[in-house]
Amino acid sequence: MLRQFATRLLYTLPVLWLVVSVVFLLIHMVPGDPIQQMLGEGAASADIEAARHAYGLDIPLDRQYVNYWKGVLHGDLGRSLRLNQEVVQVIARAYPATMTLTFAALLVAVALSIPAGVRSALRRNRWDDRLLSFVSLLGLSFPNFALGPILILFFSIHLGLLPVSGAGTWKYLVLPSITLGGALAAILTRMVRTSMLEELGQDYVRTARAKGLPERQVIYGHALRNALIPIVTVLGLQFGALLAGAIAHRLGAPFTVALGGATCIAGSLAFGSKWPALRGEARQLILAQGMSSGEPPEEMTGQVDALSSRKPAAG
């Protein structure tokens, strides 16, 4: 496991360097002066020059690039121009909320997809199978940035049941987790259905039924265990995508901004001229995506393999 983790980390490093370098250059190509925005239009020239010198923006771009990577290697991502705080502290302070939202979205996706996929496979080509297939197709076609405002309008504004933004109790997680986990639930539902149909046609399922095992034990005790192997694979790959979608909560962005994930937070940071924070967020996004790419974690698939290997013996 450690070897696999180290291999993925090595594969991530070139991508991390390339993306951070591109983000670094693109940020400096954005029109506008972040120091001018921070101090205001009426700031004196001496104050502007002093602030630019304090943040290291008065030196050539190539030296800024070298100094930035020196800071990264020492764990220093710089200071946010707007918040006037260390970027590492800003990210670390909100990281628990990011992880909580990510796991909540995964829980919503699994809780919706597995029962729906199993039901759809058992009722193949019947009305409930067609209904679930239509709902999953709708979930795949409906983007998160459109689903989020609809949920806000209905559950928060019209009914007043759930808060729009913030953190604290479980109520603050309901709308974001449904928004982030809905599309994944649609994907997993179709995958569970396909995998279950394949497993239900295997010889060991017919053997279990011939031995007189209860149908519930055949479905959930044997067929579903084998069907979960590709599902665990997809969950491992999608974890990074969900983490990138939830990463907006690290800087306290409202729910409406969090719906857009990395794109919205990058835009908000760019318009706010929070250059160091934006570069730090880019690094976190690449690490999240890179560490979740490739094969699924061995311990997860190993547990599923161990469970699925317990098939009924013939005879």
C-alpha positions in Angstrom: 0.0 0.0 0.0 2.8 2.4 0.8 4.5 1.6 -2.4 1.3 2.3 -4.4 0.8 5.6 -2.5 4.4 6.7 -3.2 4.0 5.8 -6.9 0.9 7.9 -7.2 2.5 10.8 -5.4 5.5 10.7 -7.8 3.0 10.7 -10.8 1.3 13.7 -9.3 4.3 15.8 -8.9 4.9 16.7 -12.6 1.2 17.5 -13.0 1.3 19.6 -9.9 4.3 21.6 -11.1 2.8 22.2 -14.5 -0.6 23.3 -13.3 0.7 25.5 -10.5 3.2 27.1 -13.0 0.4 27.8 -15.5 -1.9 29.2 -12.7 1.0 31.4 -11.6 1.5 32.9 -15.0 -2.2 33.3 -15.8 -2.8 35.1 -12.5 -0.1 37.7 -13.4 -1.7 38.1 -16.8 -5.1 39.1 -15.3 -5.7 42.9 -15.7 -5.6 45.0 -12.5 -3.3 45.6 -9.6 -4.1 43.6 -6.5 -2.3 46.1 -4.2 -4.3 49.0 -5.7 -7.5 47.0 -5.0 -6.4 46.2 -1.5 -5.5 49.8 -0.5 -8.2 51.6 -2.5 -8.1 54.1 -5.3 -7.1 57.0 -3.1 -4.0 55.3 -1.7 -0.7 57.3 -1.8 2.0 56.1 -4.2 4.4 55.6 -1.3 1.9 53.3 0.4 1.4 51.3 -2.8 5.1 50.8 -3.3 5.6 49.8 0.3 2.8 47.2 0.1 4.1 45.9 -3.2 7.6 45.5 -1.7 6.1 43.8 1.4 4.4 41.2 -0.7 7.3 40.8 -3.0 5.5 42.1 -6.1 8.1 44.6 -7.0 10.7 42.1 -8.2 10.8 40.5 -11.7 8.3 37.7 -12.4 11.0 35.0 -12.7 12.2 35.7 -9.2 8.7 35.8 -7.9 8.2 32.3 -9.4 11.4 31.0 -7.8 10.6 32.5 -4.4 7.1 31.0 -4.5 8.4 27.5 -5.1 11.0 28.0 -2.3 8.1 28.9 0.0 6.1 25.9 -1.2 9.0 23.5 -0.4 9.1 25.0 3.1 5.4 24.7 3.6 4.8 28.5 3.0 2.1 29.3 0.4 2.3 33.0 1.1 -0.3 35.4 2.5 -3.7 36.2 1.3 -3.8 39.8 0.0 -7.4 40.3 1.1 -7.5 38.4 4.4 -3.9 39.2 5.4 -3.5 35.7 6.7 -1.3 32.8 5.9 -2.8 30.8 3.0 -1.9 27.5 4.8 -3.9 28.6 7.9 -6.9 29.7 5.7 -7.0 26.3 4.0 -6.4 24.3 7.1 -9.1 26.1 9.1 -11.8 25.2 6.6 -10.5 21.8 5.6 -12.7 19.8 8.0 -15.8 21.3 6.5 -14.5 20.3 3.0 -14.0 16.7 4.1 -17.3 16.5 5.9 -19.2 17.7 2.8 -17.2 15.2 0.6 -18.1 12.2 2.7 -21.7 13.4 3.1 -22.0 13.6 -0.7 -20.5 10.1 -1.0 -23.0 8.8 1.6 -25.9 10.3 -0.3 -24.7 8.8 -3.5 -24.2 5.3 -2.1 -27.5 5.4 -0.1 -29.5 6.3 -3.2 -27.7 4.3 -5.9 -27.4 0.8 -4.3 -31.1 0.3 -3.5 -32.2 1.9 -6.7 -29.7 -0.2 -8.8 -30.6 -3.4 -7.1 -34.3 -2.7 -7.5 -33.9 -1.8 -11.2 -32.0 -5.1 -11.9 -34.5 -7.2 -10.1 -37.4 -5.6 -11.9 -35.7 -5.5 -15.3 -37.9 -4.1 -18.2 -40.8 -3.4 -15.8 -42.3 0.0 -15.0 -40.2 0.7 -11.9 -37.0 -0.3 -13.9 -38.0 2.2 -16.6 -38.8 4.9 -14.0 -35.5 4.5 -12.2 -33.6 4.5 -15.5 -35.4 7.8 -16.5 -34.6 9.4 -13.1 -31.0 8.4 -13.4 -30.8 9.7 -16.9 -32.3 13.0 -15.6 -29.7 13.1 -12.9 -26.9 12.7 -15.4 -28.3 15.4 -17.6 -29.0 17.9 -14.8 -25.9 20.0 -13.9 -25.1 20.8 -10.3 -25.1 24.6 -10.8 -28.8 24.3 -12.0 -29.9 21.8 -9.3 -28.5 23.9 -6.4 -30.5 27.0 -7.0 -33.7 24.9 -7.5 -33.1 23.2 -4.1 -32.5 26.6 -2.5 -35.7 28.1 -4.0 -37.9 25.2 -2.9 -36.5 23.9 0.4 -35.0 27.1 1.8 -37.0 30.1 0.4 -40.4 28.5 -0.4 -40.7 26.0 2.4 -38.1 27.4 4.9 -37.0 24.0 6.0 -33.2 24.2 5.3 -30.6 26.9 5.5 -29.0 28.4 2.4 -25.5 28.6 3.7 -23.3 28.3 6.7 -22.1 25.5 8.9 -23.0 23.8 12.2 -25.7 21.2 12.4 -26.6 18.5 9.9 -29.2 20.7 8.3 -26.4 22.8 6.7 -25.1 19.6 4.9 -28.4 18.4 3.4 -28.6 20.7 0.3 -24.9 20.7 -0.6 -24.5 16.9 -0.2 -27.6 16.3 -2.3 -26.3 18.7 -5.0 -22.8 17.1 -5.1 -23.9 13.5 -4.6 -26.9 13.6 -7.0 -25.0 13.2 -10.2 -22.7 10.5 -8.7 -25.8 8.6 -7.5 -27.2 8.6 -11.1 -23.9 7.2 -12.4 -23.7 4.6 -9.7 -27.4 3.5 -10.1 -26.8 2.6 -13.7 -23.5 0.8 -12.8 -25.2 -1.1 -10.0 -28.0 -2.2 -12.3 -25.6 -3.4 -15.0 -23.3 -5.2 -12.5 -26.2 -6.9 -10.7 -27.7 -8.1 -14.0 -24.3 -9.7 -14.8 -24.0 -11.3 -11.4 -27.5 -12.6 -11.4 -26.8 -14.7 -14.5 -23.8 -16.4 -12.9 -23.7 -20.1 -12.0 -23.1 -19.5 -8.3 -26.4 -17.6 -8.1 -28.3 -20.4 -9.7 -26.5 -22.8 -7.3 -27.5 -20.8 -4.3 -31.1 -20.8 -5.4 -31.0 -24.5 -6.1 -29.7 -25.1 -2.5 -32.8 -23.4 -1.2 -31.2 -20.2 0.2 -33.6 -17.3 0.8 -33.8 -14.9 -2.2 -32.8 -12.0 0.0 -29.6 -13.8 1.0 -28.9 -14.7 -2.6 -29.3 -11.1 -3.7 -27.6 -9.2 -0.9 -25.4 -11.9 0.6 -23.8 -13.1 -2.7 -24.7 -11.3 -5.9 -24.4 -7.7 -4.5 -21.0 -8.4 -3.0 -19.6 -9.3 -6.3 -21.4 -6.4 -8.0 -19.9 -3.9 -5.6 -16.3 -4.4 -6.9 -16.6 -2.0 -9.9 -18.7 0.3 -7.7 -15.9 0.6 -5.2 -13.5 1.4 -8.1 -15.7 4.2 -9.3 -16.1 5.6 -5.7 -12.3 5.7 -5.4 -12.0 7.6 -8.7 -14.8 10.0 -7.9 -13.6 10.9 -4.4 -11.2 13.5 -5.9 -13.9 14.9 -8.1 -16.2 15.3 -5.0 -13.4 16.9 -3.0 -12.8 19.4 -5.8 -16.5 20.2 -5.8 -16.6 20.7 -2.1 -13.3 22.6 -1.9 -15.1 26.0 -2.1 -16.1 25.6 1.5 -12.5 25.9 2.7 -12.6 29.7 2.3 -16.1 30.0 3.8 -17.8 30.4 0.4 -21.6 30.3 0.5 -23.6 27.3 -0.7 -24.4 29.0 -4.0 -20.7 29.4 -4.8 -19.8 25.9 -3.5 -22.1 24.4 -6.2 -19.6 25.3 -8.9 -16.7 23.7 -7.1 -13.2 24.6 -8.2 -14.3 26.8 -11.1 -16.4 29.1 -8.9 -13.8 29.4 -6.1 -11.1 30.1 -8.6 -13.2 32.8 -10.1 -14.0 34.4 -6.8 -10.3 34.3 -5.8 -9.2 35.7 -9.1 -11.7 38.6 -9.0 -10.7 39.2 -5.4 -7.0 39.2 -6.4 -6.2 36.7 -3.7 -3.2 35.4 -5.7 -1.5 33.2 -3.0 -4.7 31.7 -1.9 -5.7 30.8 -5.5 -2.3 29.2 -6.1 -2.7 27.2 -2.9 -6.2 26.1 -3.9 -4.9 25.0 -7.3 -2.3 22.8 -5.5 -4.9 21.2 -3.3 -7.2 20.5 -6.2 -4.4 18.7 -8.2 -3.4 16.7 -5.1 -7.0 15.6 -4.5 -7.5 14.6 -8.1 -4.1 13.0 -8.5 -4.2 10.8 -5.4 -7.6 9.5 -6.3 -6.7 8.6 -9.9 -5.6 5.2 -11.2 -6.6 2.0 -9.5 -8.8 2.1 -6.4 -7.2 1.7 -3.0 -6.1 -1.9 -2.5 -7.5 -2.2 1.0 -11.0 -1.3 -0.2 -11.1 -3.7 -3.1 -9.3 -6.3 -1.0 -12.2 -6.3 1.5 -14.8 -6.5 -1.2 -12.9 -9.4 -2.9 -12.7 -11.2 0.4 -16.4 -10.8 1.0 -17.3 -11.8 -2.6 -15.1 -14.9 -2.4 -17.6 -16.6 0.0 -19.8 -18.2 -2.6 -21.9 -21.3 -2.0 -20.3 -24.5 -3.0 -21.9 -26.6 -5.7 -23.8 -29.7 -4.7 
